[in-house]
Amino acid sequence: MLTKDTENYMRTRMSRRKTVVCGFLLLVMLPLEVLAQNTGYVRRYAANFTAFGNEVSTNLPPSGTPPASGGLIIYNKNFFVADDINTLYVTISATGDDHNGARLQLACKVDGNACNPGPNPVGGAPNGWFTALRMKDYNLNYLGAPFFGDGGGGAGDLHDNNITYTWCMPFEAKPGSHNVQVKLASSPVLSEPRSAGAPVFLEAVHFFIDGARVANADDRCTKNAVDTTVAAEPSTTTAPDGTLIDTTLFVPLVEPSVLSVPAIIQTDMP
């Protein structure tokens, strides 16, 4: 039978061991939490592929009312996030082709909203869409028998063209389940009548959904191609509930960077 002194001694030793273990866990866990919430660390929520040994194809047209409507849904994925990102990236990587000069167009939606709702008139795309591929049907420029291309889609039917694109959008949604859709559409060219209703194709398609926490809101998916500020005092604050809050201070640069090459205004044939 243990004496009271022995029992007290053992309790003290056990208490010290718990303190050491807890302290060790805190030292291990805190840097991971800081890394996830206060840096550009990218989290991958989904990585999927389709159309190996077959093709995804449509001749459905896009619509810009509302943005990113119309076309064919080729990716429909639910994913779960915690409250530690403010920027979302949706990426498609594939090979594709089109027939008779049709424009292969892509769109993305997150929780039913267009990833980029603006228009892209240079590529002939309605709101929420962009033109990823277009091969001109040169049969209109030749006399005699027409060319059939790699798959019977006219002189512009050139197979296996690389298509890689990433949509970037601020992500202020609540923690929980969310949805991403990627859409494919075929859009005609007015000067090429055979392009109306012509199919477009994708194969060997990969989809990725990623998220990150960007400290400066001005750097989240904006048109700012020139830096005007610099982080002067990167730091974090712990809220009463334990949440880490980024309190990084950004100040104007003494000599802001400038683009050395001016933007080129591109025009497109109707």
C-alpha positions as CSV (number, residue, x, y, z in Angstrom):
1,M,0.0,0.0,0.0
2,L,1.3,3.4,-1.0
3,T,1.9,6.1,1.5
4,K,0.4,9.6,1.0
5,D,3.8,11.0,0.3
6,T,4.3,8.4,-2.4
7,E,0.9,9.1,-3.9
8,N,1.5,12.9,-4.0
9,Y,4.9,12.3,-5.6
10,M,3.4,10.2,-8.3
11,R,0.6,12.7,-9.0
12,T,3.2,15.5,-9.3
13,R,5.2,13.4,-11.8
14,M,2.2,12.6,-13.9
15,S,1.1,16.2,-13.9
16,R,4.5,17.3,-15.1
17,R,4.5,14.7,-17.9
18,K,1.1,15.9,-19.1
19,T,2.4,19.5,-19.1
20,V,5.4,18.5,-21.2
21,V,3.3,16.5,-23.7
22,C,0.8,19.3,-24.1
23,G,3.6,21.8,-24.5
24,F,5.1,19.6,-27.2
25,L,1.9,19.3,-29.1
26,L,1.4,23.1,-29.1
27,L,4.9,23.5,-30.5
28,V,4.2,21.1,-33.3
29,M,0.6,22.3,-34.2
30,L,1.0,26.0,-34.1
31,P,3.4,26.4,-37.1
32,L,1.0,24.2,-39.2
33,E,-1.9,26.4,-38.3
34,V,0.1,29.5,-39.1
35,L,1.2,28.0,-42.4
36,A,-2.3,27.2,-43.5
37,Q,-3.9,30.5,-42.6
38,N,-1.3,33.2,-43.1
39,T,0.8,32.3,-46.1
40,G,0.3,31.5,-49.8
41,Y,0.2,27.8,-49.0
42,V,-2.0,26.1,-51.6
43,R,-4.5,23.5,-50.6
44,R,-5.8,21.0,-53.2
45,Y,-9.4,20.0,-52.8
46,A,-10.0,17.9,-55.9
47,A,-7.9,16.3,-58.7
48,N,-10.0,14.4,-61.3
49,F,-9.7,13.3,-64.9
50,T,-11.9,12.1,-67.7
51,A,-12.0,11.3,-71.5
52,F,-9.0,8.9,-71.7
53,G,-9.9,6.6,-74.6
54,N,-12.9,8.7,-75.6
55,E,-13.8,12.4,-76.2
56,V,-16.1,14.9,-74.6
57,S,-18.0,16.8,-77.4
58,T,-20.8,19.3,-77.9
59,N,-22.3,21.6,-80.4
60,L,-24.4,23.5,-77.8
61,P,-23.9,27.3,-78.0
62,P,-22.9,29.4,-74.9
63,S,-25.0,32.2,-73.4
64,G,-24.0,35.3,-71.5
65,T,-27.4,35.9,-69.9
66,P,-26.9,35.1,-67.1
67,P,-23.1,34.9,-67.4
68,A,-21.6,31.4,-68.0
69,S,-25.0,29.9,-69.0
70,G,-25.7,27.6,-71.9
71,G,-23.2,25.0,-73.2
72,L,-22.6,21.5,-71.7
73,I,-21.5,20.8,-68.1
74,I,-18.4,18.6,-68.3
75,Y,-17.4,18.8,-64.6
76,N,-19.6,19.0,-61.6
77,K,-17.8,18.6,-58.3
78,N,-18.7,19.2,-54.6
79,F,-15.8,19.9,-52.2
80,F,-15.4,20.9,-48.6
81,V,-13.4,23.8,-47.2
82,A,-12.6,25.1,-43.7
83,D,-12.4,28.8,-42.8
84,D,-8.8,29.3,-43.9
85,I,-8.8,30.4,-47.6
86,N,-9.9,33.6,-49.4
87,T,-8.9,32.7,-53.0
88,L,-10.1,29.8,-55.2
89,Y,-8.4,28.4,-58.3
90,V,-10.1,26.1,-60.8
91,T,-7.9,24.6,-63.5
92,I,-8.5,22.6,-66.7
93,S,-5.8,20.9,-68.6
94,A,-6.7,19.0,-71.8
95,T,-6.2,18.5,-75.5
96,G,-8.8,19.5,-78.0
97,D,-10.0,20.4,-81.5
98,D,-12.9,21.9,-83.3
99,H,-14.7,21.5,-86.7
100,N,-15.4,23.9,-89.5
101,G,-13.9,26.9,-87.7
102,A,-16.1,26.8,-84.6
103,R,-14.8,28.4,-81.4
104,L,-14.2,26.1,-78.5
105,Q,-15.3,28.0,-75.5
106,L,-15.0,27.3,-71.7
107,A,-16.7,28.7,-68.6
108,C,-16.5,28.0,-64.9
109,K,-19.1,28.5,-62.1
110,V,-18.7,28.3,-58.3
111,D,-21.8,27.8,-56.3
112,G,-23.8,28.8,-59.3
113,N,-21.9,32.1,-60.0
114,A,-19.6,32.7,-62.9
115,C,-15.9,32.5,-62.0
116,N,-15.3,35.5,-64.3
117,P,-18.6,37.1,-65.2
118,G,-17.2,39.7,-67.6
119,P,-17.2,39.6,-71.4
120,N,-14.4,38.6,-73.6
121,P,-15.3,40.3,-77.0
122,V,-11.8,39.8,-78.5
123,G,-12.4,36.1,-78.6
124,G,-16.0,36.4,-79.5
125,A,-17.2,35.1,-76.2
126,P,-20.3,36.1,-74.2
127,N,-20.2,37.0,-70.5
128,G,-18.6,34.4,-68.4
129,W,-17.0,32.5,-71.3
130,F,-13.6,32.6,-73.1
131,T,-12.4,31.2,-76.4
132,A,-9.8,28.4,-75.6
133,L,-9.4,27.3,-79.2
134,R,-10.3,28.3,-82.8
135,M,-8.9,26.9,-86.0
136,K,-10.0,28.9,-89.1
137,D,-11.8,26.9,-91.8
138,Y,-9.6,27.8,-94.8
139,N,-11.9,26.0,-97.2
140,L,-13.4,29.4,-97.8
141,N,-10.1,30.6,-99.3
142,Y,-9.5,27.7,-101.7
143,L,-10.9,26.7,-105.1
144,G,-11.8,23.2,-106.1
145,A,-12.3,20.2,-103.7
146,P,-12.4,21.2,-100.0
147,F,-9.9,19.9,-97.4
148,F,-11.4,17.6,-94.8
149,G,-8.8,18.0,-92.0
150,D,-7.8,15.3,-89.5
151,G,-11.4,14.2,-88.7
152,G,-13.6,15.6,-91.5
153,G,-14.0,18.9,-89.9
154,G,-12.7,21.1,-92.7
155,A,-9.3,22.7,-93.4
156,G,-9.1,24.0,-89.8
157,D,-9.6,20.6,-88.2
158,L,-6.2,20.1,-86.6
159,H,-6.3,17.6,-83.8
160,D,-4.6,17.5,-80.4
161,N,-4.1,21.1,-79.4
162,N,-3.0,21.8,-75.8
163,I,-5.6,23.7,-73.7
164,T,-4.6,24.8,-70.2
165,Y,-6.5,27.5,-68.2
166,T,-7.0,28.5,-64.6
167,W,-9.8,30.6,-63.3
168,C,-9.0,32.7,-60.2
169,M,-11.7,34.2,-57.9
170,P,-11.9,35.8,-54.5
171,F,-13.6,33.3,-52.2
172,E,-15.5,34.7,-49.2
173,A,-17.9,31.7,-48.8
174,K,-18.6,30.2,-45.4
175,P,-16.9,26.9,-44.4
176,G,-18.7,23.8,-45.6
177,S,-19.6,22.2,-48.9
178,H,-19.3,24.1,-52.2
179,N,-19.7,23.3,-55.9
180,V,-17.6,23.8,-59.0
181,Q,-18.8,23.4,-62.6
182,V,-16.8,23.6,-65.8
183,K,-18.7,24.0,-69.1
184,L,-17.9,23.5,-72.8
185,A,-19.6,25.2,-75.7
186,S,-19.3,25.7,-79.5
187,S,-19.7,29.2,-80.8
188,P,-20.0,30.1,-84.5
189,V,-18.0,32.7,-86.5
190,L,-20.2,35.0,-88.6
191,S,-17.8,35.0,-91.5
192,E,-17.7,31.2,-91.6
193,P,-21.2,29.8,-92.1
194,R,-20.2,26.2,-91.7
195,S,-19.1,26.9,-88.1
196,A,-22.7,27.3,-86.9
197,G,-23.6,24.1,-85.0
198,A,-20.2,22.5,-85.6
199,P,-18.9,20.3,-82.7
200,V,-15.9,20.9,-80.5
201,F,-13.9,18.2,-78.7
202,L,-11.8,17.6,-75.6
203,E,-9.9,14.6,-74.5
204,A,-7.4,13.6,-71.8
205,V,-9.0,16.2,-69.5
206,H,-7.7,17.0,-66.0
207,F,-9.6,19.2,-63.5
208,F,-8.1,20.7,-60.3
209,I,-9.7,22.7,-57.5
210,D,-7.2,24.6,-55.2
211,G,-7.4,27.3,-52.5
212,A,-5.1,29.7,-50.8
213,R,-5.1,32.6,-48.4
214,V,-3.7,35.8,-50.0
215,A,-2.9,38.3,-47.3
216,N,-3.4,41.4,-49.5
217,A,-6.9,41.6,-50.9
218,D,-5.6,43.8,-53.8
219,D,-3.6,40.8,-55.0
220,R,-6.6,38.4,-55.1
221,C,-7.5,37.8,-58.8
222,T,-7.3,41.5,-59.8
223,K,-6.1,43.3,-62.9
224,N,-3.1,44.7,-60.9
225,A,-0.1,43.7,-63.0
226,V,2.1,46.4,-61.4
227,D,3.0,46.4,-57.7
228,T,2.2,49.6,-55.8
229,T,2.6,48.4,-52.3
230,V,5.0,46.2,-50.2
231,A,4.5,44.3,-47.0
232,A,6.3,46.3,-44.3
233,E,5.3,44.5,-41.0
234,P,4.1,41.0,-41.6
235,S,2.4,39.8,-38.4
236,T,-0.5,37.9,-37.0
237,T,-2.9,38.4,-34.1
238,T,-4.8,35.7,-32.1
239,A,-8.5,36.5,-31.6
240,P,-10.2,35.6,-28.3
241,D,-11.6,32.4,-29.9
242,G,-8.1,31.3,-31.0
243,T,-8.5,32.3,-34.6
244,L,-5.3,33.7,-36.2
245,I,-5.8,37.0,-38.0
246,D,-3.4,38.4,-40.5
247,T,-2.5,42.0,-39.6
248,T,0.2,42.5,-42.2
249,L,0.8,46.1,-43.0
250,F,1.2,47.2,-46.6
251,V,2.7,50.5,-47.5
252,P,3.2,52.3,-50.9
253,L,6.5,51.5,-52.7
254,V,8.9,54.4,-53.1
255,E,9.3,53.6,-56.8
256,P,6.4,51.5,-58.1
257,S,7.3,49.0,-60.8
258,V,6.1,49.7,-64.4
259,L,5.5,47.5,-67.3
260,S,8.3,47.7,-69.8
261,V,6.1,46.5,-72.7
262,P,2.8,48.4,-73.4
263,A,-0.4,46.4,-73.8
264,I,-1.3,45.5,-77.4
265,I,-4.9,46.2,-78.6
266,Q,-6.1,43.1,-80.4
267,T,-9.0,43.2,-82.9
268,D,-11.1,40.2,-84.1
269,M,-12.8,39.5,-87.3
270,P,-16.6,39.3,-87.0
